[in-house]
Amino acid sequence: MGALLDFNFNHMVTPRLIKVIYIAAFLLVSLTSLFVLLVGLWALQFSWGKYFGIFLVPAAPLLWLFEIVGVRITLEFAINQFKITEHLKAIREREELR
């Protein structure tokens, strides 16, 4: 909670929240893909939705995969930026001690 009130941004909140963000994104992507799958299965029941359903049913797992990979890459990029900052800070502190 103290990091949220740090107006100098000496303490970062994102690395602490990254797991929660990933779990929330994972659930949201999974629910979205499940909805697409259910819409595809529903559309297969009707003659007008046959081709739409044939498209949506196999697209749902692919949609899930691409979205999860995209979220993961984005979050890993953010974490790597924070790790780079931490390492540079450690190098600067080590140089100041010499």
Biotite code that builds the C-alpha atoms (Angstrom):
import biotite.structure as struc

atoms = struc.array([
    struc.Atom([0.000, 0.000, 0.000], chain_id="A", res_id=1, res_name="MET", atom_name="CA", element="C"),
    struc.Atom([2.900, 2.312, 0.729], chain_id="A", res_id=2, res_name="GLY", atom_name="CA", element="C"),
    struc.Atom([4.185, 1.921, -2.827], chain_id="A", res_id=3, res_name="ALA", atom_name="CA", element="C"),
    struc.Atom([0.943, 3.405, -4.137], chain_id="A", res_id=4, res_name="LEU", atom_name="CA", element="C"),
    struc.Atom([1.584, 6.566, -2.127], chain_id="A", res_id=5, res_name="LEU", atom_name="CA", element="C"),
    struc.Atom([5.222, 6.877, -3.251], chain_id="A", res_id=6, res_name="ASP", atom_name="CA", element="C"),
    struc.Atom([5.097, 9.994, -5.418], chain_id="A", res_id=7, res_name="PHE", atom_name="CA", element="C"),
    struc.Atom([8.812, 9.708, -6.298], chain_id="A", res_id=8, res_name="ASN", atom_name="CA", element="C"),
    struc.Atom([8.260, 6.242, -7.827], chain_id="A", res_id=9, res_name="PHE", atom_name="CA", element="C"),
    struc.Atom([11.132, 4.714, -5.868], chain_id="A", res_id=10, res_name="ASN", atom_name="CA", element="C"),
    struc.Atom([9.087, 1.551, -5.299], chain_id="A", res_id=11, res_name="HIS", atom_name="CA", element="C"),
    struc.Atom([7.341, -0.113, -8.213], chain_id="A", res_id=12, res_name="MET", atom_name="CA", element="C"),
    struc.Atom([3.866, -1.642, -7.932], chain_id="A", res_id=13, res_name="VAL", atom_name="CA", element="C"),
    struc.Atom([3.708, -3.468, -11.269], chain_id="A", res_id=14, res_name="THR", atom_name="CA", element="C"),
    struc.Atom([6.161, -6.283, -10.412], chain_id="A", res_id=15, res_name="PRO", atom_name="CA", element="C"),
    struc.Atom([4.065, -7.082, -7.349], chain_id="A", res_id=16, res_name="ARG", atom_name="CA", element="C"),
    struc.Atom([0.797, -7.063, -9.288], chain_id="A", res_id=17, res_name="LEU", atom_name="CA", element="C"),
    struc.Atom([1.989, -8.877, -12.409], chain_id="A", res_id=18, res_name="ILE", atom_name="CA", element="C"),
    struc.Atom([0.719, -12.284, -11.220], chain_id="A", res_id=19, res_name="LYS", atom_name="CA", element="C"),
    struc.Atom([-2.734, -10.875, -10.496], chain_id="A", res_id=20, res_name="VAL", atom_name="CA", element="C"),
    struc.Atom([-2.781, -9.150, -13.880], chain_id="A", res_id=21, res_name="ILE", atom_name="CA", element="C"),
    struc.Atom([-1.804, -12.399, -15.620], chain_id="A", res_id=22, res_name="TYR", atom_name="CA", element="C"),
    struc.Atom([-4.460, -14.427, -13.789], chain_id="A", res_id=23, res_name="ILE", atom_name="CA", element="C"),
    struc.Atom([-7.132, -11.828, -14.621], chain_id="A", res_id=24, res_name="ALA", atom_name="CA", element="C"),
    struc.Atom([-6.065, -11.736, -18.286], chain_id="A", res_id=25, res_name="ALA", atom_name="CA", element="C"),
    struc.Atom([-5.961, -15.546, -18.408], chain_id="A", res_id=26, res_name="PHE", atom_name="CA", element="C"),
    struc.Atom([-9.515, -15.772, -17.061], chain_id="A", res_id=27, res_name="LEU", atom_name="CA", element="C"),
    struc.Atom([-10.783, -13.051, -19.383], chain_id="A", res_id=28, res_name="LEU", atom_name="CA", element="C"),
    struc.Atom([-9.194, -14.636, -22.465], chain_id="A", res_id=29, res_name="VAL", atom_name="CA", element="C"),
    struc.Atom([-10.479, -18.079, -21.471], chain_id="A", res_id=30, res_name="SER", atom_name="CA", element="C"),
    struc.Atom([-14.020, -16.803, -20.963], chain_id="A", res_id=31, res_name="LEU", atom_name="CA", element="C"),
    struc.Atom([-13.915, -14.935, -24.260], chain_id="A", res_id=32, res_name="THR", atom_name="CA", element="C"),
    struc.Atom([-12.707, -18.007, -26.138], chain_id="A", res_id=33, res_name="SER", atom_name="CA", element="C"),
    struc.Atom([-15.316, -20.162, -24.438], chain_id="A", res_id=34, res_name="LEU", atom_name="CA", element="C"),
    struc.Atom([-17.993, -17.678, -25.507], chain_id="A", res_id=35, res_name="PHE", atom_name="CA", element="C"),
    struc.Atom([-16.728, -17.787, -29.107], chain_id="A", res_id=36, res_name="VAL", atom_name="CA", element="C"),
    struc.Atom([-16.821, -21.593, -28.999], chain_id="A", res_id=37, res_name="LEU", atom_name="CA", element="C"),
    struc.Atom([-20.361, -21.638, -27.607], chain_id="A", res_id=38, res_name="LEU", atom_name="CA", element="C"),
    struc.Atom([-21.546, -19.135, -30.226], chain_id="A", res_id=39, res_name="VAL", atom_name="CA", element="C"),
    struc.Atom([-19.979, -21.329, -32.911], chain_id="A", res_id=40, res_name="GLY", atom_name="CA", element="C"),
    struc.Atom([-21.694, -24.449, -31.569], chain_id="A", res_id=41, res_name="LEU", atom_name="CA", element="C"),
    struc.Atom([-24.978, -22.564, -31.316], chain_id="A", res_id=42, res_name="TRP", atom_name="CA", element="C"),
    struc.Atom([-24.656, -21.285, -34.901], chain_id="A", res_id=43, res_name="ALA", atom_name="CA", element="C"),
    struc.Atom([-24.075, -24.839, -36.175], chain_id="A", res_id=44, res_name="LEU", atom_name="CA", element="C"),
    struc.Atom([-27.656, -25.684, -35.199], chain_id="A", res_id=45, res_name="GLN", atom_name="CA", element="C"),
    struc.Atom([-29.097, -23.395, -37.851], chain_id="A", res_id=46, res_name="PHE", atom_name="CA", element="C"),
    struc.Atom([-28.808, -23.670, -41.608], chain_id="A", res_id=47, res_name="SER", atom_name="CA", element="C"),
    struc.Atom([-27.881, -19.981, -41.916], chain_id="A", res_id=48, res_name="TRP", atom_name="CA", element="C"),
    struc.Atom([-25.037, -20.353, -39.393], chain_id="A", res_id=49, res_name="GLY", atom_name="CA", element="C"),
    struc.Atom([-23.458, -23.530, -40.675], chain_id="A", res_id=50, res_name="LYS", atom_name="CA", element="C"),
    struc.Atom([-20.402, -21.866, -42.217], chain_id="A", res_id=51, res_name="TYR", atom_name="CA", element="C"),
    struc.Atom([-20.157, -19.343, -39.406], chain_id="A", res_id=52, res_name="PHE", atom_name="CA", element="C"),
    struc.Atom([-20.088, -22.175, -36.852], chain_id="A", res_id=53, res_name="GLY", atom_name="CA", element="C"),
    struc.Atom([-17.571, -24.175, -38.876], chain_id="A", res_id=54, res_name="ILE", atom_name="CA", element="C"),
    struc.Atom([-15.335, -21.104, -38.780], chain_id="A", res_id=55, res_name="PHE", atom_name="CA", element="C"),
    struc.Atom([-15.811, -20.252, -35.083], chain_id="A", res_id=56, res_name="LEU", atom_name="CA", element="C"),
    struc.Atom([-15.420, -23.692, -33.514], chain_id="A", res_id=57, res_name="VAL", atom_name="CA", element="C"),
    struc.Atom([-11.798, -24.259, -34.615], chain_id="A", res_id=58, res_name="PRO", atom_name="CA", element="C"),
    struc.Atom([-11.030, -20.542, -34.284], chain_id="A", res_id=59, res_name="ALA", atom_name="CA", element="C"),
    struc.Atom([-11.820, -20.506, -30.542], chain_id="A", res_id=60, res_name="ALA", atom_name="CA", element="C"),
    struc.Atom([-8.759, -22.487, -29.359], chain_id="A", res_id=61, res_name="PRO", atom_name="CA", element="C"),
    struc.Atom([-6.525, -20.622, -31.802], chain_id="A", res_id=62, res_name="LEU", atom_name="CA", element="C"),
    struc.Atom([-7.885, -17.326, -30.512], chain_id="A", res_id=63, res_name="LEU", atom_name="CA", element="C"),
    struc.Atom([-7.175, -18.471, -26.949], chain_id="A", res_id=64, res_name="TRP", atom_name="CA", element="C"),
    struc.Atom([-3.622, -19.512, -27.815], chain_id="A", res_id=65, res_name="LEU", atom_name="CA", element="C"),
    struc.Atom([-2.692, -16.316, -29.661], chain_id="A", res_id=66, res_name="PHE", atom_name="CA", element="C"),
    struc.Atom([-4.222, -14.063, -27.011], chain_id="A", res_id=67, res_name="GLU", atom_name="CA", element="C"),
    struc.Atom([-2.498, -15.886, -24.121], chain_id="A", res_id=68, res_name="ILE", atom_name="CA", element="C"),
    struc.Atom([0.832, -15.762, -25.938], chain_id="A", res_id=69, res_name="VAL", atom_name="CA", element="C"),
    struc.Atom([0.342, -12.047, -26.609], chain_id="A", res_id=70, res_name="GLY", atom_name="CA", element="C"),
    struc.Atom([-0.513, -11.313, -22.982], chain_id="A", res_id=71, res_name="VAL", atom_name="CA", element="C"),
    struc.Atom([2.428, -13.379, -21.757], chain_id="A", res_id=72, res_name="ARG", atom_name="CA", element="C"),
    struc.Atom([4.902, -11.665, -24.100], chain_id="A", res_id=73, res_name="ILE", atom_name="CA", element="C"),
    struc.Atom([3.619, -8.234, -23.071], chain_id="A", res_id=74, res_name="THR", atom_name="CA", element="C"),
    struc.Atom([3.883, -8.999, -19.353], chain_id="A", res_id=75, res_name="LEU", atom_name="CA", element="C"),
    struc.Atom([7.321, -10.581, -19.744], chain_id="A", res_id=76, res_name="GLU", atom_name="CA", element="C"),
    struc.Atom([8.474, -7.456, -21.565], chain_id="A", res_id=77, res_name="PHE", atom_name="CA", element="C"),
    struc.Atom([7.228, -5.306, -18.683], chain_id="A", res_id=78, res_name="ALA", atom_name="CA", element="C"),
    struc.Atom([8.960, -7.484, -16.087], chain_id="A", res_id=79, res_name="ILE", atom_name="CA", element="C"),
    struc.Atom([12.197, -7.429, -18.092], chain_id="A", res_id=80, res_name="ASN", atom_name="CA", element="C"),
    struc.Atom([12.103, -3.634, -18.099], chain_id="A", res_id=81, res_name="GLN", atom_name="CA", element="C"),
    struc.Atom([11.869, -3.626, -14.314], chain_id="A", res_id=82, res_name="PHE", atom_name="CA", element="C"),
    struc.Atom([14.695, -6.173, -14.010], chain_id="A", res_id=83, res_name="LYS", atom_name="CA", element="C"),
    struc.Atom([16.911, -4.072, -16.275], chain_id="A", res_id=84, res_name="ILE", atom_name="CA", element="C"),
    struc.Atom([16.205, -1.060, -14.082], chain_id="A", res_id=85, res_name="THR", atom_name="CA", element="C"),
    struc.Atom([17.063, -3.027, -10.926], chain_id="A", res_id=86, res_name="GLU", atom_name="CA", element="C"),
    struc.Atom([20.332, -4.283, -12.417], chain_id="A", res_id=87, res_name="HIS", atom_name="CA", element="C"),
    struc.Atom([21.334, -0.827, -13.590], chain_id="A", res_id=88, res_name="LEU", atom_name="CA", element="C"),
    struc.Atom([20.575, 0.547, -10.137], chain_id="A", res_id=89, res_name="LYS", atom_name="CA", element="C"),
    struc.Atom([22.754, -2.164, -8.551], chain_id="A", res_id=90, res_name="ALA", atom_name="CA", element="C"),
    struc.Atom([25.601, -1.392, -10.967], chain_id="A", res_id=91, res_name="ILE", atom_name="CA", element="C"),
    struc.Atom([25.352, 2.330, -10.197], chain_id="A", res_id=92, res_name="ARG", atom_name="CA", element="C"),
    struc.Atom([25.382, 1.654, -6.444], chain_id="A", res_id=93, res_name="GLU", atom_name="CA", element="C"),
    struc.Atom([28.375, -0.659, -6.806], chain_id="A", res_id=94, res_name="ARG", atom_name="CA", element="C"),
    struc.Atom([30.255, 2.021, -8.790], chain_id="A", res_id=95, res_name="GLU", atom_name="CA", element="C"),
    struc.Atom([29.471, 4.636, -6.141], chain_id="A", res_id=96, res_name="GLU", atom_name="CA", element="C"),
    struc.Atom([31.083, 2.438, -3.467], chain_id="A", res_id=97, res_name="LEU", atom_name="CA", element="C"),
    struc.Atom([34.417, 2.386, -5.305], chain_id="A", res_id=98, res_name="ARG", atom_name="CA", element="C"),
])
